[in-house]
Amino acid sequence: MDKSAKVLAQARKGVPAALTELYETNIREVYRFIYYKVGNKEDAEDLAQDVFIAAFAGLKKFRGEASFRNWCYEIAKRKIADLWREKYGMPTVDIEAVLGIHTTIETAEMQAEAAEQDTVKMTAVEQVLGQLKDNYREILEYRFLKNYSIKETADAMGISVSNAKVLQHRALKKAATLESSPLLITPTTSSPL
């Protein structure tokens, strides 16, 4: 049994020194992987922590078909997807809806409120996109509204993958400056004169 297998076996038993060694051996690469995907230190640190919490919690289920680090990468991919859905309002599929079961009761009022919030969000997105240059708007639409991969986006736009990455970064940076613009604040009620 090689050293990494011994450490993994000890970690499965909950030996603190083995858990520490697993963490210290893999944290840098997992953090770099996450940072490359999310592009900021705060989210990367939070997600790296979440990855190791999930990995250690599920260690007994780890089958060892891949390395522990690769397993962490797979967990990281799911955590990053969760972050993007949360941050950018990407739609998610509700398993209860797919299976046709309902464990929560939604009132018509709750549904109307959710629809109103969706409308407000889409209006804000449309306002931001409308203020961007055509190529910025186009790349953000492909990536976040149509869910294209970076390669699919590059192909659709007729540019290289590297250019698509740079363009996406610049578009997001510009959109972030517009997001807090006073032009996006639309009153819900009119004020009396």
C-alpha positions in Angstrom: 0.0 0.0 0.0 1.5 3.3 -1.1 1.6 6.4 1.2 -1.4 8.1 -0.3 -3.5 5.0 0.1 -2.5 4.7 3.7 -3.3 8.4 4.4 -6.7 7.9 2.7 -7.4 4.8 4.8 -6.5 6.7 8.0 -8.6 9.7 6.9 -11.6 7.4 6.4 -11.2 6.4 10.0 -11.3 10.1 11.0 -7.7 10.4 12.0 -7.1 14.2 12.3 -3.5 14.0 11.1 -4.5 12.1 7.9 -7.3 14.6 7.2 -4.9 17.5 7.6 -2.4 15.8 5.3 -5.1 15.2 2.6 -6.1 18.9 2.9 -2.6 20.3 2.8 -1.6 18.0 -0.1 -4.6 19.1 -2.3 -5.7 22.5 -1.3 -3.5 24.6 -3.6 -4.4 22.7 -6.7 -8.1 22.6 -5.9 -8.1 26.3 -5.0 -6.3 27.2 -8.3 -8.8 25.2 -10.2 -11.7 27.0 -8.6 -10.0 30.4 -8.8 -9.5 29.9 -12.6 -13.2 29.2 -13.0 -14.7 31.9 -10.8 -12.1 34.6 -11.1 -12.1 36.1 -7.6 -10.4 35.3 -4.4 -13.3 35.4 -2.0 -15.6 33.0 -4.0 -12.6 30.7 -4.6 -11.7 30.5 -0.9 -15.4 29.9 0.1 -15.8 27.2 -2.5 -12.5 25.5 -1.7 -13.6 25.3 1.9 -17.0 23.9 0.8 -15.3 21.3 -1.4 -13.2 19.9 1.4 -16.1 19.9 3.8 -18.1 17.9 1.3 -15.2 15.6 0.5 -14.5 14.8 4.1 -18.1 14.3 4.9 -18.5 11.9 2.0 -15.1 10.2 2.4 -16.6 6.8 3.3 -18.5 6.9 0.0 -15.3 7.6 -2.0 -14.6 4.5 -4.1 -11.1 5.3 -5.0 -11.6 4.9 -8.8 -9.8 8.2 -9.3 -7.4 10.1 -7.1 -8.7 12.1 -4.1 -7.7 15.3 -5.9 -9.7 14.4 -9.0 -12.7 13.6 -6.8 -12.3 17.1 -5.2 -12.3 18.6 -8.7 -15.6 16.9 -9.5 -17.1 18.2 -6.2 -15.7 21.7 -7.1 -17.4 21.6 -10.5 -20.7 21.0 -8.8 -20.1 23.8 -6.2 -19.1 26.2 -9.0 -22.3 25.4 -10.9 -24.3 26.0 -7.7 -22.5 29.4 -7.3 -23.2 30.5 -10.8 -26.9 29.5 -10.6 -27.2 31.5 -7.3 -25.2 34.5 -8.5 -26.4 34.8 -12.1 -29.9 33.4 -11.6 -29.4 30.5 -14.0 -32.4 28.3 -14.0 -32.3 25.0 -12.1 -34.5 22.0 -12.5 -36.6 21.1 -9.5 -36.6 17.3 -9.0 -40.0 17.4 -7.4 -41.4 19.0 -10.6 -39.7 16.4 -12.8 -41.1 13.6 -10.7 -44.5 15.2 -10.4 -44.5 15.3 -6.6 -45.1 18.4 -4.5 -43.9 18.7 -0.9 -44.5 22.4 -0.5 -47.7 24.3 -1.0 -47.4 27.4 -3.3 -50.1 29.9 -3.1 -51.2 31.9 -6.1 -49.7 34.9 -4.3 -46.3 33.2 -4.0 -46.3 32.3 -7.6 -47.3 35.9 -8.6 -44.5 37.3 -6.4 -41.9 34.9 -7.9 -43.1 35.8 -11.5 -42.8 39.5 -10.6 -39.3 39.0 -9.2 -38.3 37.1 -12.4 -39.7 39.9 -14.5 -37.7 42.5 -12.5 -34.5 40.5 -12.9 -35.0 40.0 -16.6 -35.7 43.7 -17.0 -32.5 44.6 -15.2 -30.6 42.1 -17.3 -32.0 43.5 -20.5 -31.2 47.1 -19.4 -27.6 46.1 -18.7 -27.2 44.2 -21.9 -28.8 47.1 -23.8 -26.0 49.4 -22.6 -23.2 47.1 -23.7 -21.3 47.1 -27.0 -22.7 44.5 -29.4 -19.8 42.0 -29.0 -20.0 42.2 -25.2 -23.8 41.7 -25.3 -23.4 38.8 -27.7 -20.9 36.9 -25.6 -22.9 37.3 -22.4 -26.1 36.1 -24.2 -24.3 33.0 -25.5 -22.6 32.2 -22.2 -25.3 33.0 -19.6 -28.6 33.1 -21.4 -28.1 30.3 -23.9 -25.7 28.3 -21.6 -23.1 27.8 -24.4 -19.7 26.6 -23.3 -16.8 28.9 -24.0 -15.8 26.8 -27.0 -19.4 26.8 -28.4 -19.5 30.6 -27.9 -16.2 31.1 -29.6 -17.3 29.0 -32.6 -20.7 30.8 -32.8 -18.9 34.2 -32.7 -16.2 33.2 -35.1 -13.4 34.0 -32.6 -10.7 31.9 -30.8 -11.4 30.4 -27.4 -8.7 32.8 -25.9 -10.4 35.8 -27.4 -13.8 34.6 -26.1 -12.4 34.3 -22.6 -10.9 37.8 -22.7 -14.1 39.2 -24.2 -16.3 37.5 -21.6 -14.0 38.9 -18.8 -14.2 42.4 -20.2 -18.0 42.2 -20.8 -18.6 41.0 -17.2 -16.4 43.7 -15.9 -18.3 46.4 -17.9 -21.7 44.9 -17.0 -20.7 45.0 -13.3 -20.1 48.7 -13.5 -23.5 49.2 -15.2 -25.4 47.0 -12.7 -25.3 49.7 -10.0 -26.1 52.5 -12.4 -29.0 54.8 -11.5 -30.4 54.0 -14.9 -31.4 50.6 -13.5 -33.4 51.9 -10.7 -37.0 52.0 -11.8 -39.7 53.2 -9.4 -42.5 50.8 -8.7 -44.9 53.5 -7.9 -45.2 57.0 -9.2 -44.8 59.8 -6.7 -47.4 62.5 -6.5 -46.5 66.0 -7.7 
